[in-house]
Amino acid sequence: MKRIIFLMFVVFVWFVSASRLHAQGGITTFDAPGAGTGPGQGTLPQQITAAGTIVGNYVDTNFVTHGFVRTAHGNFTTIDAPGALRTQALGMTQARIVGFYFDTSHVRRGYVLGPDREFVSFDAPGAGTARGQGTIAAAINAASTVSGEYIDANFVSHGFVRTADGTITTFDPPGSVNVIADTLGINSAGTVVEQYVDANSVGHGALRAADGTITTFDVPQAGTGPGQGTFPEAINVEGTISGNYVDASGVNHGFLRAPDGTLTTFDVSQAGTGPGQGTIAGGSNPSEVTSGQYLDSSFVSHGFLRAPDGTIVTFDAPGAGTGGTNCFSISPSGQAMGSYLDSNFTFHGFVRKP
């Protein structure tokens, strides 16, 4: 039986002006009001929309996580679920936000936050109710279909989709031992992309169509050992999937999978070639511009943008320390977004104009 709990209120804290906003060389850096300035604290954006609105999280001085929304003009809204220990915002459309929070028993609870500020909390059938278990809402499309994962009583992860009327369908790709859905995406056609690992701890990609059909895929050059394999990150409105694969030497490489299944692999020339180094693709917009980051031979992360013709431009956020620059998402207009670590290992957000 689905446990759908409607919380008719939400704690919303509005900030009417941008806080600690800086711009340099086409890159605007920002910090959410209330974000801590110590190591491991700060601002961690997750997604940017066509309107330039950014959703993400910040960690305060007490290491408590809060969700936030930042408009294209730099105005912030903090999101805290009522009674939650910690709240995270992971995805959004123009009208709704999804994520999860930890309740007072440290159980994860999924939520949808609507334009009327109604906060709808839900649990996937089969989700565990012990500390660290529960439901994570990761992405939402324009039809208000939510995709995500739940962790059962045995700490095994599974995928789910939730339609606008609250119906939840759970699923597992064939051969899956654990679904890795923190970066799971869903497009306007209702197609879900996810990562999963098999019994040998090898990563694979999977697509779930709106009719429930599941297609698995692997990049041929991917390694087949533990921690290796294929790891999709996002799907765009056209159905193109972006992500990375780890080869038999433990090196990361970027890939794009077209809607017809055609695979394109690529590397940033400055990327390191040792284990744990290499190229990691983030999102791809309808113009097939792909964002991401690469790790150099010193394990420092840098941002990149790849054009459809394969041309790659690299960049670093101003103020980025040895922790580097990580580029997660790109809007239809080409605004790239992510976070960087300063020399104090504090996180900050950035937007790079096309």
C-alpha positions in Angstrom: 0.0 0.0 0.0 1.4 3.3 -1.0 2.1 5.7 1.9 1.4 9.1 0.5 1.4 11.8 3.1 0.2 15.3 2.1 1.9 18.1 4.1 -0.1 21.2 3.4 2.6 23.5 4.5 6.3 24.2 3.8 8.9 26.3 5.4 10.0 28.8 2.7 12.5 31.5 3.5 12.7 34.1 0.8 15.8 36.2 0.1 15.0 39.1 -2.2 18.5 39.8 -3.3 21.5 37.9 -4.5 24.1 37.1 -1.8 27.8 37.2 -2.3 27.5 37.4 -6.0 30.6 37.8 -8.2 31.2 37.7 -12.0 34.5 37.2 -13.9 35.2 36.3 -17.5 31.6 35.1 -18.3 31.4 33.1 -15.1 29.2 34.2 -12.2 29.9 32.6 -8.9 27.4 32.5 -6.1 26.7 31.3 -2.5 23.3 30.6 -1.0 22.5 32.8 2.0 23.2 30.7 5.1 25.8 28.6 3.5 28.8 27.8 5.7 32.3 28.8 4.9 34.3 26.0 6.4 35.7 22.8 4.8 32.9 20.6 3.5 30.3 23.4 3.8 29.0 25.8 1.2 26.8 25.7 -2.0 26.2 22.7 -4.2 23.9 23.4 -7.2 22.3 20.4 -9.0 20.3 21.5 -12.1 19.6 24.6 -14.3 16.4 25.1 -16.2 15.7 26.7 -19.6 14.8 29.9 -17.7 18.2 29.9 -15.9 16.7 28.9 -12.5 19.0 26.8 -10.5 18.0 24.2 -7.8 20.5 22.7 -5.4 21.6 22.5 -1.8 23.8 24.2 0.7 25.5 23.1 3.9 25.4 25.5 6.8 27.9 26.1 9.6 26.4 23.2 11.6 26.7 20.8 8.6 23.0 20.8 8.1 21.8 20.5 4.5 19.1 22.7 3.1 17.6 22.9 -0.4 17.6 26.1 -2.4 16.2 27.7 -5.6 18.1 30.6 -7.3 16.4 32.6 -10.0 18.2 33.9 -13.1 18.3 37.3 -11.3 20.1 35.9 -8.3 17.2 35.7 -5.8 17.3 32.8 -3.4 14.6 30.6 -1.8 15.6 28.2 1.0 13.7 24.9 1.1 13.3 23.0 4.4 10.8 20.2 4.8 8.7 20.6 7.9 10.3 18.8 10.8 13.2 17.5 8.7 16.7 16.9 10.0 18.1 17.7 6.5 16.6 18.5 3.2 18.0 18.1 -0.3 16.6 19.5 -3.6 17.7 17.5 -6.7 15.6 18.3 -9.7 13.0 20.7 -11.0 10.8 21.8 -13.9 9.5 25.3 -14.3 6.7 24.6 -11.8 7.8 21.8 -9.4 10.8 20.8 -7.4 11.7 17.2 -6.2 14.2 15.8 -3.7 14.2 14.1 -0.4 14.6 14.8 3.3 15.7 12.9 6.4 12.9 12.6 9.0 13.5 12.5 12.7 14.3 8.7 12.4 17.0 9.5 9.7 14.8 7.8 7.1 14.8 9.3 3.6 11.4 10.6 2.4 10.8 11.7 -1.2 8.9 14.9 -1.9 7.3 17.1 -4.6 7.0 20.8 -4.0 4.4 22.5 -6.2 4.0 26.0 -7.4 1.3 26.6 -4.8 4.0 25.7 -2.1 2.1 22.5 -1.3 4.7 20.0 0.0 3.8 16.4 -0.9 5.9 13.7 0.9 5.8 10.1 -0.3 7.4 6.7 0.1 7.9 4.1 -2.6 6.4 0.7 -1.9 9.0 -1.5 -0.5 11.2 1.3 0.9 12.9 0.5 4.1 12.0 2.4 7.3 15.3 2.1 9.2 18.1 4.7 9.4 19.6 5.4 6.0 16.9 3.6 4.0 13.9 5.2 2.3 13.0 7.1 -0.9 14.9 9.6 -3.1 13.1 11.6 -5.7 15.8 12.6 -8.2 14.2 14.1 -11.3 10.9 15.3 -12.7 9.6 16.1 -16.2 7.0 18.6 -17.5 4.2 16.0 -17.0 5.1 15.9 -13.3 6.3 12.3 -13.6 9.0 11.7 -11.0 11.9 9.3 -11.2 14.2 8.1 -8.4 15.3 5.3 -6.3 14.4 3.6 -3.0 16.5 1.7 -0.6 14.8 -1.4 0.9 15.1 -3.1 4.3 18.3 -4.9 3.1 19.9 -1.7 1.9 19.4 -2.7 -1.8 18.5 0.1 -4.2 15.7 -0.1 -6.8 14.2 2.3 -9.4 10.8 3.9 -9.4 8.6 6.3 -11.3 5.7 8.3 -9.8 3.0 9.8 -12.0 1.2 13.1 -11.3 -1.7 11.3 -9.7 0.6 9.6 -7.1 0.8 6.2 -8.7 4.2 4.6 -8.1 5.7 1.9 -10.2 9.0 0.2 -9.1 11.4 -1.6 -11.3 14.9 -3.2 -11.6 16.9 -3.6 -14.8 17.7 -7.3 -15.6 20.8 -8.4 -13.7 20.7 -5.4 -11.4 22.0 -5.8 -7.8 21.8 -2.1 -7.0 20.3 0.8 -8.9 22.4 4.0 -8.7 19.8 6.7 -9.3 21.2 9.8 -7.6 21.9 11.2 -11.1 18.9 9.5 -12.7 17.0 11.6 -15.2 13.7 11.6 -17.0 12.8 13.4 -20.2 9.5 14.8 -21.6 8.7 11.4 -23.2 8.8 9.8 -19.8 12.1 7.9 -20.6 14.2 7.2 -17.5 17.9 6.7 -17.6 19.9 5.2 -14.7 23.0 3.4 -13.6 23.0 0.0 -12.0 25.6 -2.5 -10.9 25.6 -6.2 -11.4 26.7 -9.0 -9.0 30.3 -8.4 -10.0 30.1 -4.6 -9.1 30.3 -3.7 -12.8 28.4 -0.6 -13.9 25.8 -0.6 -16.7 23.4 1.8 -18.3 19.6 1.3 -18.6 16.7 3.1 -20.2 13.1 2.6 -19.1 10.5 3.7 -21.6 7.1 5.1 -20.5 5.5 1.8 -21.3 7.9 0.0 -18.9 10.2 -1.5 -21.5 13.8 -1.6 -20.2 16.8 -1.5 -22.5 20.3 -2.0 -21.0 23.5 -0.8 -22.7 27.2 -0.7 -22.3 30.0 1.2 -24.0 32.1 -1.5 -25.8 35.4 0.0 -24.5 34.2 -0.2 -20.8 36.0 -2.4 -18.4 34.4 -5.4 -16.9 36.0 -5.5 -13.5 34.6 -4.2 -10.1 34.1 -0.4 -10.2 34.5 -0.3 -14.0 31.8 -0.2 -16.7 29.2 2.3 -18.0 27.8 5.1 -16.0 25.2 7.4 -17.6 24.5 10.7 -16.0 21.6 12.4 -17.8 19.2 12.3 -20.7 18.0 15.3 -22.7 14.7 16.1 -24.3 15.8 14.6 -27.6 16.8 11.3 -25.8 20.5 11.7 -26.0 22.3 10.2 -23.0 25.5 11.6 -21.6 27.9 10.0 -19.1 31.2 8.3 -18.7 32.7 4.8 -18.8 35.6 3.4 -16.9 38.0 1.3 -18.8 40.0 -1.8 -17.7 42.8 0.5 -16.4 40.3 2.5 -14.2 40.4 5.6 -16.4 37.3 7.7 -17.1 36.1 8.6 -20.6 33.1 10.6 -21.8 30.3 9.2 -24.0 27.2 10.2 -25.8 24.4 7.8 -26.7 22.1 9.0 -29.5 18.4 8.0 -29.4 19.1 5.3 -32.1 21.8 3.8 -29.8 24.8 5.2 -31.7 27.7 5.7 -29.2 30.3 8.4 -29.4 33.2 8.4 -27.0 35.6 11.3 -26.3 38.4 12.6 -24.1 39.5 16.1 -23.1 43.2 16.3 -24.3 44.4 17.7 -20.9 42.7 14.8 -19.0 44.9 12.5 -16.9 45.4 8.9 -18.0 45.8 7.2 -14.7 43.3 5.3 -12.6 40.5 7.6 -11.3 41.5 10.4 -13.8 40.0 11.2 -17.2 36.8 12.7 -18.6 33.3 12.7 -17.1 30.4 14.0 -19.1 27.5 15.7 -17.2 24.5 17.0 -19.2 23.8 17.6 -22.9 21.3 20.2 -24.1 19.0 20.0 -27.2 21.8 21.6 -29.3 24.0 18.6 -28.3 26.4 20.8 -26.4 27.8 18.7 -23.5 29.1 19.9 -20.2 31.3 18.0 -17.8 34.6 17.9 -16.0 37.9 16.2 -16.4 40.6 15.2 -13.8 44.1 16.0 -14.8 47.3 14.0 -13.9 47.3 15.8 -10.4 43.6 14.8 -9.8 42.5 18.4 -10.1 39.1 18.8 -11.7 38.4 21.3 -14.5 35.2 22.2 -16.4 34.6 21.6 -20.1 32.1 22.2 -22.9 32.0 20.0 -26.0 30.3 21.2 -29.2 28.5 18.8 -31.5 31.5 18.9 -33.9 33.7 17.6 -31.1 35.4 20.9 -30.3 36.1 21.1 -26.6 36.6 24.3 -24.5 38.0 24.0 -20.9 37.6 26.4 -18.1 38.0 26.9 -14.3 35.8 28.9 -12.0 37.6 32.0 -10.6 38.7 31.2 -7.0 38.8 27.4 -7.6 41.5 25.8 -5.5 43.1 22.4 -5.9 39.7 20.8 -5.3 38.8 22.1 -8.8 35.8 22.9 -10.9 32.9 20.5 -11.5 30.3 21.2 -14.2 27.1 19.2 -13.8 24.3 20.7 -16.0 23.7 22.8 -19.1 20.6 24.7 -20.1 19.0 24.8 -23.6 20.6 28.3 -24.1 24.0 26.9 -23.2 24.4 28.2 -19.7 26.7 25.7 -17.9 26.4 25.3 -14.2 28.3 23.5 -11.4 30.3 24.0 -8.3 33.9 24.6 -7.3 36.1 24.1 -4.2 38.2 27.0 -3.0 41.5 26.7 -1.2 39.6 26.2 2.1 37.7 23.3 0.6 34.4 25.2 0.8 31.9 24.7 -2.1 30.6 27.5 -4.2 28.2 27.6 -7.2 28.8 29.0 -10.6 27.1 29.7 -13.9 29.1 30.1 -17.2 27.4 32.0 -20.0 27.7 30.6 -23.5 
